[in-house]
Amino acid sequence: SKIRECDTVLYFECAAKTMTERLLHRAKTSGRADDNEATIKKRLDTFYSATEPVVKYYEDKKKLNRINAERAVDAIFADVVTALGAPPVSAATKLKGKKIIFIVGGPGCGKGTQCDKIVEKYGFTHLSTGDLLRDEVKSGSARGKKLTEIMEQGKLVPMETVLELLKDGMLAKADKSNGFLIDGYPREVKQGTEFESKIRECDTVLYFECAAKTMTERLLHRAKTSGRADDNEATIKKRLDTFYSATEPVVK
């Protein structure tokens, strides 16, 4: 009434547990007296009791933008940009004009090395589902904690979660990248069709063909220095068998 109406409200939603963990982590270096568990709990209780009516008020006025603040910084900022700019647009629209290339090849085929060269020459962004999963786990987000539980139980990460991570990773770099190399994806036909229906169709698929014998030799050579538990002959054979059985329909 005394200045003027705001245009929008950005509400960064984050679980109390996540915020507490972040503040306790900050306490190791911040030196702030209020970064302790008892005070954090009081601050959060005050925040929730005071903010609930504010959120409802602006939600009723259709001015509230809820931002999921449990994700990687770039993914959160991509939503902030959307909220502050034009009305939300689809992933397909945001990624229009950006090349999307699926990178397919068995373990040890050299696709990682080729991706590095493509990135250097064409200014593309290299996204590996394995790296995205590991980064999310390291972030300590709620989604990262769920992923840790799934992986510790030896279960497969749901396809929807992998797609979410890929989409977040792509949208976060959409303004800076000429295109995207989606490494090791899709591993099966359904992954490809789901990606294309929920994100956008790929432009092309690069399939790095390599004999099983060559890939095995390369991985065994890598084993001398990699320290990776899966770089042994028995596991390599299983990985190759899985790759061929899953990838044949994708290639076709």
N, C-alpha and C positions, 0 to 999 in steps of 0.2 A: 504493500500500500504506500510505502514511503520512497521506494526507488523504482522498481518495475518488476514484472513477472520474469522468472527465469525461463529459459527456452527448453531446458531438459535437465534431468537429474540422472547422474551415473551412479548406480548402486553396485559396488564391488562386493559380490556375494562370496563368502568364504567360511568354511566350517570353523567353529570355535576351536576345535582340536588343532586344525592347521595353523590358525593364527597364533595360538599358544606356542606351538612348536617353533614357529618362525621367530617369535619374540624371545623365546628362551635361547634360540640360536644366536640372535642379535646380541643378547645379554653378554655373550662371551667376549665381545669386543666393544660394546657401546658404552659401558660404564654408567648406564642410566639406572637410577635407584628404583624406578618403577618396572624394570624388566625382571620381575621375579614372579613365581607362580601364583602366590596369594594375591598380589596386586593386579596381575593380569586378569585373574578371575573376576575381581571387583570391577575392573575397567570394562570387561566384556559384558558383565551383568548390567552395568549402567548403560552401555552402548545399546544393547538389545531392548531394554525397557524404554529408553528414550527414542530410539530410531523406528520402532515398529509403527507408531502412529504417523511418523513422517513418510515412511515408505508407502503406507496405505493412502495417505492424503494425495501424494503425487501420482500414485498408481491410478487412483480414481480420476485424476485430472489428465490421464493418458500422457504423462510427461516422464515416467520412470523407465529407465533402461537398465535392466539387470545384466551385469557383466560377471560371467563365471571367472572368479579370480583364483581358481585352483590350478590353472594351467601354466604353461610356459609364458614368459613375459611377452614375447612377440605375438603369441596367439591371443593373449588378452588385449594387447594394443590394437590388433586387427579389428576386434569388436568395438573398441573405443572409437577408432576412426570411422567405422560404419555408423555408430551412434551419433557422432558429431557432424557427419556429412550428409550425403543423400540417404533416402530411405534404404533399408537393407536390400541388398541384391544377392542373387544366388552365387554359389561358388563358380558355376559355369560362366557367369557374366564377369566376375572378378578376374577369372583366369583366361578370358577371351584374348586371343592373340599370343598366348604363351604356349610354346610347344610342350606337349606332355608325351614323354617317351618311356615306355615300359622296358626295363632291362632284364632279360632272361638268360640264364646260363647256369650250368652246374657248378658246384663248389670246386674252385681251382681253375676255372675256365679263363680267369683274368679280367672279369667284368669290372672289378673294382679299379684296376689300373687304367682300363679304358675310360671309365667314368671320370677319373681324375683328369685325363687328357681332354675329354669333351668339355668339362667345366672350364679348364684353362683356355681352350680355343674359342668356345661359344658363349661363355658367361652364363651357363645353366647352373641350376641348383641341384646338387646330388642328395637325394633323400633315400635312406635305407631304413626299412621298417625295423630292423634289428637295432640300429642306432637310436631311432625315435623312441622305441620301447625302453632302451637302457637309460636314455636321457630323462624320460618321464619318471622312471623309478628313482633316479638320482635326485630329481627335483624335490622329492618329499611331498608332492601334492597328494590329495585324496585319491586321485586316479592312479598315481604312482604306487601308493600303498596297496590298492586293490590288485594292481598288476603283480606286485611282489608276491602277494598271497597266491595268485593263480599260478605263477611260475614255480613257486616253492612246492606246490602240490603236483607239479608236473603236468598241469592241464594246458590246453591250447588257449591262447589269448583270443577272445571273441572277435570275429571279423569286424563287427561294428566299431569296436575300440580301435583296431588297427586303422580302419577308414577314417575315424575321427582324428587320430594322430596325423595321418597323411594330409587330411584336409587342413588342419590347423597349421601344419608345417608349410604347406603350399601358400595358404592365404597370408601367412606372416611374411613371406618373401615375394609375394606377387608384384609389389611395386618396384622391386630391385632386381628381379631375375628375368632373363630372356626365355627361360623355360625350365622344365623339371625332368630329371632322370629318376624314375622310380625303380630303385635297385632291388632285384629279387622279388619282383611283383609283376603280375599275379602268379601265385604258386598253383592255382587251380582255376578252372573256367569261372566258377561262381564269384571268386574274388574280382576277376576282371569285369564281369557284368555288373556287380554291385558298385564298383568304383565308377563305371561309366554312367550308371543311372543316378548316383548320388553326388558325384563331383562333376565329371565331364568325360567325354570320349577321349581316348588317347589318340595321338597323331600317327604314331608308328611304334613298332616293337622291334627292338634289336635283340636277336637271338645269337649268342656267342656259342657256336658249336665247337665241341672239343671231345676227343675220344676219352672214354673212361680211364684208359691206361695212362694217358697224358695227365689228366686231372689228378689221378691217384699219385703219380710220381711228383707232381708239383706240391701237393699237400704234404706228402711225406718229407719232401725237402724243406718245406716251411716248418714242419714239426721240430726240426733241429734247433730252431731259435724262437718259435712262437709261444711255446709253453701252453698251447691250447689243448684241453683234454680230449677234444674231438678230432685231433689230428693224429689218428692211429688207423692202421689198415682196416680193422674190423668195423670201426665206426664210419670210416670213409665209404666203405662198400654199402653200408646201410643208407647213408646220406645220398649216395648216387642212385641206389635203387628207388628211394623215395622220390628223388628229383625226376628220374625218367618216367615213373608211373604217373606222377602228378602233372608233369609238364607236357607230355605228349598231346593230350587233348587241347591244352592252351595253344601250343604251336599250330596245331591243325586248325 
